[in-house]
Amino acid sequence: MPALPQESLVGVIGAGTMGVGIAQVAAQAGHAVLIYDVVEGAAAKAVSKAMAALAKRLADGKLNQSTYDGIAARMTAASEIEDLTPASLFIEAVAEDMTVKRELFAKLERFARQDAILATNTSTLSVTAMAAGLARPERVVGMHFFNPATTMKLVEVIRGMASDPEVVDTVDATAQAWGKITARSRSTPGFIVNRVARPYYGEALRLLEEGVADVATLDAIMTEAGGFRMGPFALMDLIGNDINYRSTRSVFEAYGSDPRFRPSLTQQELVEAGWLGRKSGRGFYVYDGKASGPLPISEMPAEGKATPLPDGWENMQVSLGPVLLMPTDGRRAADIASRENRPVAVHDLRFGAASGRIVVALSTMGEEVRRNLIASLQATGCSVTVLRDWPGLVVMRTVAMLVNEAYAAMLQGVADGDAIDRAMRFGVNYPRGPVEWGATIGLARIVAVLDAIYADTGDPRYRVAMNLRLAARSA
Ligand SMILES: NC(=O)c1ccc[n+]([C@@H]2O[C@H](COP(=O)([O-])OP(=O)(O)OC[C@H]3O[C@@H](n4cnc5c(N)ncnc54)[C@H](O)[C@@H]3O)[C@@H](O)[C@H]2O)c1
């Protein structure tokens, strides 16, 4: 199905954070856009505020004149909802409340054109439930933009059980025509991004609770070794611990208290204390404009004899003097050492050779042997962190859980692998989509890591998705 023609009117309802951004995107793509808000004057105020911000960007040379003129000419506040009657596409971005959204759609159905599409920007609510009770539920679809809608590339296109496939196709093509990257998802709790991203926060919180490392060290490991743009704790502080905790709770409850999504007591405590993150001045970190923040724990320069590491050392077993250096397969260094009868260092997963940190766990070894090993790792130019000897370490454990969640979502028909990878790369800026990442690491290794963590913890959150285990077997 082709995208909506540019001459079609787009009606946006709700002139808050998301509504205004979405209206700008549609206007910039060439549509006339009317935006309405239930609070009198709110839409006009929001449009003026958005135009003032754009005027500043224009003055700073960050926006060109024709983009500015286009948005100014085409984005208009409506004072009555009925002014939106000729719209071909309605996008609602009102309060996240099923009753409010249902009432709104029932009202739109009374005056909208027969062929108009009714799209919702909901982050958490069921598109199927929202459409239920309407005379024509087949024209309801999810069009989930990310904040800020003007710059975030991803739009999740959500199919409710009653959605007409042609309507879904049109919305998908339209979002692409607006310059977005789309990922199709079935209407299920958290859709793709808010579900598959849960282990990024959940594993970090657990690693903290298990005493594996502190907040700053875990963040540094995930960014400098894992290649993620922001560490999990800095990101939770940015999102707001209240919002992040609520998202986890809602996915946890919606999936029948599945232990994979179990919320963290540490984060709950932060929320109850009002330590919400940046917006309250304190979360996992303190934001007082003064403190430079805690530093990650790294080894001091070791005065040992460095042995150069061979090319490709990250993916193979290497003998460094008496030490066996190997990538983590989920087993603890001590367990491998007792089998191999020699000292062992396991290193964490790293994203790309350019990553700046090497993370290792060590079996018992003599002081000099340790010094020489650390000196050899430091000779690569990377910072070195020695962690507790813990199954799967940090990056590998987190990535294995992201891969597992992506497979669980595929198993349940939420989305296909390509859509999941696009969603995670462009919705939350992951360095690689989890499905592609799993293939690069090797699915057998991912399964081994999860099985090892499961064996050591007994926690059912680490059970392997059936399709992942089968794919690993046949890979
Ligand atoms: N903020 C985000 O990061 C984000 C991201 C993706 C999706 N969403 C979803 O987008 C929607 C809007 O979120 P937001 O952050 O823009 O909220 P917001 O509170 O900033 O704005 C909501 C606006 O809707 C108006 N409104 C409420 N009920 C209305 C009604 N019946 N008719 C017309 N206007 C009404 C309010 O007056 C308000 O101006 C929610 O469903 C939310 O879950 C939010």
Ligand as a Chemical Component Dictionary entry (heavy atoms), coordinates in Angstrom:
data_LIG
# 
_chem_comp.id                   LIG 
_chem_comp.type                 NON-POLYMER 
_chem_comp.pdbx_formal_charge   0 
_chem_comp.three_letter_code    LIG 
# 
loop_
_chem_comp_atom.comp_id 
_chem_comp_atom.atom_id 
_chem_comp_atom.alt_atom_id 
_chem_comp_atom.type_symbol 
_chem_comp_atom.charge 
_chem_comp_atom.model_Cartn_x 
_chem_comp_atom.model_Cartn_y 
_chem_comp_atom.model_Cartn_z 
_chem_comp_atom.pdbx_ordinal 
LIG N1  N1  N 0  6.385  11.229 26.572 1  
LIG C1  C1  C 0  6.927  10.175 26.000 2  
LIG O1  O1  O 0  8.137  9.924  26.124 3  
LIG C2  C2  C 0  6.095  9.266  25.152 4  
LIG C3  C3  C 0  6.724  8.463  24.178 5  
LIG C4  C4  C 0  5.943  7.653  23.352 6  
LIG C5  C5  C 0  4.568  7.622  23.528 7  
LIG N2  N2  N 1  3.993  8.400  24.496 8  
LIG C6  C6  C 0  2.511  8.345  24.597 9  
LIG O2  O2  O 0  1.988  9.506  23.951 10 
LIG C7  C7  C 0  0.793  9.915  24.631 11 
LIG C8  C8  C 0  0.939  11.354 25.073 12 
LIG O3  O3  O 0  2.066  11.484 25.880 13 
LIG P1  P1  P 0  2.730  12.903 26.215 14 
LIG O4  O4  O 0  3.983  12.621 26.930 15 
LIG O5  O5  O -1 2.738  13.755 25.005 16 
LIG O6  O6  O 0  1.653  13.478 27.263 17 
LIG P2  P2  P 0  1.404  14.996 27.704 18 
LIG O7  O7  O 0  0.841  14.915 29.067 19 
LIG O8  O8  O 0  2.623  15.832 27.464 20 
LIG O9  O9  O 0  0.270  15.496 26.699 21 
LIG C9  C9  C 0  -1.025 14.989 26.660 22 
LIG C10 C10 C 0  -1.928 16.099 26.158 23 
LIG O10 O10 O 0  -3.198 15.520 25.853 24 
LIG C11 C11 C 0  -4.205 16.426 26.285 25 
LIG N3  N3  N 0  -5.435 15.641 26.457 26 
LIG C12 C12 C 0  -5.749 14.803 27.462 27 
LIG N4  N4  N 0  -6.962 14.230 27.222 28 
LIG C13 C13 C 0  -7.403 14.729 26.044 29 
LIG C14 C14 C 0  -8.570 14.519 25.254 30 
LIG N5  N5  N 0  -9.522 13.684 25.643 31 
LIG N6  N6  N 0  -8.676 15.179 24.083 32 
LIG C15 C15 C 0  -7.710 16.040 23.682 33 
LIG N7  N7  N 0  -6.601 16.280 24.385 34 
LIG C16 C16 C 0  -6.438 15.627 25.556 35 
LIG C17 C17 C 0  -3.658 17.046 27.542 36 
LIG O11 O11 O 0  -4.287 18.294 27.814 37 
LIG C18 C18 C 0  -2.173 17.198 27.184 38 
LIG O12 O12 O 0  -1.904 18.454 26.594 39 
LIG C19 C19 C 0  0.567  8.916  25.742 40 
LIG O13 O13 O 0  -0.288 7.901  25.283 41 
LIG C20 C20 C 0  1.953  8.384  26.000 42 
LIG O14 O14 O 0  1.951  7.096  26.559 43 
LIG C21 C21 C 0  4.716  9.226  25.291 44 
# 
loop_
_chem_comp_bond.comp_id 
_chem_comp_bond.atom_id_1 
_chem_comp_bond.atom_id_2 
_chem_comp_bond.value_order 
_chem_comp_bond.pdbx_ordinal 
LIG N1  C1  SING 1  
LIG C1  O1  DOUB 2  
LIG C1  C2  SING 3  
LIG C2  C3  SING 4  
LIG C2  C21 DOUB 5  
LIG C3  C4  DOUB 6  
LIG C4  C5  SING 7  
LIG C5  N2  DOUB 8  
LIG N2  C6  SING 9  
LIG N2  C21 SING 10 
LIG C6  O2  SING 11 
LIG C6  C20 SING 12 
LIG O2  C7  SING 13 
LIG C7  C8  SING 14 
LIG C7  C19 SING 15 
LIG C8  O3  SING 16 
LIG O3  P1  SING 17 
LIG P1  O4  DOUB 18 
LIG P1  O5  SING 19 
LIG P1  O6  SING 20 
LIG O6  P2  SING 21 
LIG P2  O7  DOUB 22 
LIG P2  O8  SING 23 
LIG P2  O9  SING 24 
LIG O9  C9  SING 25 
LIG C9  C10 SING 26 
LIG C10 O10 SING 27 
LIG C10 C18 SING 28 
LIG O10 C11 SING 29 
LIG C11 N3  SING 30 
LIG C11 C17 SING 31 
LIG N3  C12 SING 32 
LIG N3  C16 SING 33 
LIG C12 N4  DOUB 34 
LIG N4  C13 SING 35 
LIG C13 C14 SING 36 
LIG C13 C16 DOUB 37 
LIG C14 N5  SING 38 
LIG C14 N6  DOUB 39 
LIG N6  C15 SING 40 
LIG C15 N7  DOUB 41 
LIG N7  C16 SING 42 
LIG C17 O11 SING 43 
LIG C17 C18 SING 44 
LIG C18 O12 SING 45 
LIG C19 O13 SING 46 
LIG C19 C20 SING 47 
LIG C20 O14 SING 48 
# 
